[in-house]
Amino acid sequence: MSTSDLVITVVGAGGKMGLRISANLQRSGHTVRYCENHPPAQARVTAEGRELSDTATAAADSDVVVLAVPDVLLGEISAQLVPLLKPGAVVLTLDPAAAYAGVLARRDDIHLACAHPCHPSVFLERTTGEEYADTFGGVAAAQDVVAALESGDDAVRARVEDVVRIMYGPVLDVHWVTVKQLAVLEPTLVETVACMISGLLRDALHETVHTVGVPEPAAKAMLFGHIQVALSNSLRGSNPFSEACLIAMDYGRETIVRDDWKRIFDDAELDSVIARMLRIDAVRPAR
Ligand SMILES: NC(=O)c1ccc[n+]([C@@H]2O[C@H](COP(=O)([O-])OP(=O)(O)OC[C@H]3O[C@@H](n4cnc5c(N)ncnc54)[C@H](O)[C@@H]3O)[C@@H](O)[C@H]2O)c1
């Protein structure tokens, strides 16, 4: 199948991701259908000049059905749609939690795929104003994507990669991993660790300004520059940290980080956090 004759349905087309990916898919040569069930979100779809379709009808003859709906609804919505799909269709989710938890409806002749955007790298060499403005990715700043395919041959993988490269574009690389590896990347590596640390930085800035009384512009200038050089030193080895800085880093780790923090990489912890995220009692991962 050539890449120009796919039928793609976006379910949740008026949500945050639905609007982003629809904007890119709309410019492709594919036939794209937009489905949304919440009136304010429906209005966002039509305001962009996109026509709404009935979800069951649109999905039934689609090659790829993108489920851009909240993760907690993925089990219920996939149970409604998967029985209707034509053999060989792909159900594409945007986050690995539901796939890892085993809550997605399955059929032997339907392929489940998941693709998550990496967002533009902090080390991306941006040259234009549009690239600097595109912090999330999918507009002007290039990003990588990490994807997993639960079943299907190279042709299915190529079809998914074509769609993923359009909806998250501009895309540099698509990295293919297992569903479990994708679940370790998100939530564990990027949400549990990286996003949590970003919140800690925000709270530390607040304390510095509002409790200690340091002028906010001075605190922000110091923090934002040091975040940049610290990431470059730690993740790319750009410069060595000074001896005094290493002592302060040890003090921070002893005071802030629990000794057993690496248990977040245990399977039982991954299961537990994903069950919390999906608001279910327990996950049923395929190990
Ligand atoms: N928001 C992000 O930054 C982000 C980033 C990467 C991946 N994701 C993933 O993208 C997916 C969507 O997240 P979001 O943040 O865009 O959610 P959202 O809540 O912003 O949007 C979801 C949309 O789905 C619609 N919807 C719900 N049930 C529906 C149904 N039965 N039929 C049609 N439409 C329905 C809702 O009305 C809503 O407009 C999730 O899997 C999420 O993990 C989100």
The ligand as an SDF file (V2000), in Angstrom:
LIG
                    3D

 44 48  0  0  0  0  0  0  0  0999 V2000
   -1.1270   16.2500   26.3730 N   0  0  0  0  0  0  0  0  0  0  0  0
    0.1320   15.9010   26.1530 C   0  0  0  0  0  0  0  0  0  0  0  0
    1.0840   16.6610   26.3620 O   0  0  0  0  0  0  0  0  0  0  0  0
    0.4380   14.5210   25.5990 C   0  0  0  0  0  0  0  0  0  0  0  0
    1.7060   14.2480   25.0800 C   0  0  0  0  0  0  0  0  0  0  0  0
    1.9540   13.0100   24.5170 C   0  0  0  0  0  0  0  0  0  0  0  0
    0.9630   12.0330   24.5090 C   0  0  0  0  0  0  0  0  0  0  0  0
   -0.2490   12.3060   25.0660 N   0  0  0  0  0  0  0  0  0  0  0  0
   -1.2680   11.2480   25.0160 C   0  0  0  0  0  0  0  0  0  0  0  0
   -2.2520   11.6340   24.0720 O   0  0  0  0  0  0  0  0  0  0  0  0
   -3.5070   11.0610   24.4480 C   0  0  0  0  0  0  0  0  0  0  0  0
   -4.5350   12.1600   24.5230 C   0  0  0  0  0  0  0  0  0  0  0  0
   -4.1620   13.0550   25.5580 O   0  0  0  0  0  0  0  0  0  0  0  0
   -4.6290   14.5890   25.5520 P   0  0  0  0  0  0  0  0  0  0  0  0
   -3.7630   15.2720   26.5520 O   0  0  0  0  0  0  0  0  0  0  0  0
   -4.6540   15.1030   24.1520 O   0  0  0  0  0  0  0  0  0  0  0  0
   -6.1040   14.4470   26.1040 O   0  0  0  0  0  0  0  0  0  0  0  0
   -7.2700   15.5590   26.1060 P   0  0  0  0  0  0  0  0  0  0  0  0
   -8.0800   15.2940   27.3130 O   0  0  0  0  0  0  0  0  0  0  0  0
   -6.7050   16.9100   25.8880 O   0  0  0  0  0  0  0  0  0  0  0  0
   -8.1140   15.1980   24.8030 O   0  0  0  0  0  0  0  0  0  0  0  0
   -8.8490   14.0060   24.6850 C   0  0  0  0  0  0  0  0  0  0  0  0
  -10.0360   14.2620   23.7630 C   0  0  0  0  0  0  0  0  0  0  0  0
  -10.7040   13.0260   23.5580 O   0  0  0  0  0  0  0  0  0  0  0  0
  -12.1010   13.3200   23.4990 C   0  0  0  0  0  0  0  0  0  0  0  0
  -12.8590   12.0930   23.7100 N   0  0  0  0  0  0  0  0  0  0  0  0
  -13.0340   11.4160   24.8770 C   0  0  0  0  0  0  0  0  0  0  0  0
  -13.8050   10.3270   24.6640 N   0  0  0  0  0  0  0  0  0  0  0  0
  -14.1180   10.3280   23.3360 C   0  0  0  0  0  0  0  0  0  0  0  0
  -14.8870    9.4530   22.5110 C   0  0  0  0  0  0  0  0  0  0  0  0
  -15.4880    8.3600   23.0040 N   0  0  0  0  0  0  0  0  0  0  0  0
  -15.0100    9.7530   21.2060 N   0  0  0  0  0  0  0  0  0  0  0  0
  -14.4140   10.8450   20.6880 C   0  0  0  0  0  0  0  0  0  0  0  0
  -13.6630   11.7130   21.4240 N   0  0  0  0  0  0  0  0  0  0  0  0
  -13.5200   11.4550   22.7400 C   0  0  0  0  0  0  0  0  0  0  0  0
  -12.3020   14.3620   24.5770 C   0  0  0  0  0  0  0  0  0  0  0  0
  -13.5050   15.0710   24.3970 O   0  0  0  0  0  0  0  0  0  0  0  0
  -11.0670   15.2310   24.3790 C   0  0  0  0  0  0  0  0  0  0  0  0
  -11.3140   16.2910   23.4730 O   0  0  0  0  0  0  0  0  0  0  0  0
   -3.2830   10.3270   25.7750 C   0  0  0  0  0  0  0  0  0  0  0  0
   -2.9900    8.9600   25.4780 O   0  0  0  0  0  0  0  0  0  0  0  0
   -2.0350   11.0190   26.3180 C   0  0  0  0  0  0  0  0  0  0  0  0
   -1.2900   10.2160   27.2170 O   0  0  0  0  0  0  0  0  0  0  0  0
   -0.5550   13.5260   25.5890 C   0  0  0  0  0  0  0  0  0  0  0  0
  1  2  1  0
  2  3  2  0
  2  4  1  0
  4  5  1  0
  4 44  2  0
  5  6  2  0
  6  7  1  0
  7  8  2  0
  8  9  1  0
  8 44  1  0
  9 10  1  0
  9 42  1  0
 10 11  1  0
 11 12  1  0
 11 40  1  0
 12 13  1  0
 13 14  1  0
 14 15  2  0
 14 16  1  0
 14 17  1  0
 17 18  1  0
 18 19  2  0
 18 20  1  0
 18 21  1  0
 21 22  1  0
 22 23  1  0
 23 24  1  0
 23 38  1  0
 24 25  1  0
 25 26  1  0
 25 36  1  0
 26 27  1  0
 26 35  1  0
 27 28  2  0
 28 29  1  0
 29 30  1  0
 29 35  2  0
 30 31  1  0
 30 32  2  0
 32 33  1  0
 33 34  2  0
 34 35  1  0
 36 37  1  0
 36 38  1  0
 38 39  1  0
 40 41  1  0
 40 42  1  0
 42 43  1  0
M  CHG  2   8   1  16  -1
M  END
$$$$
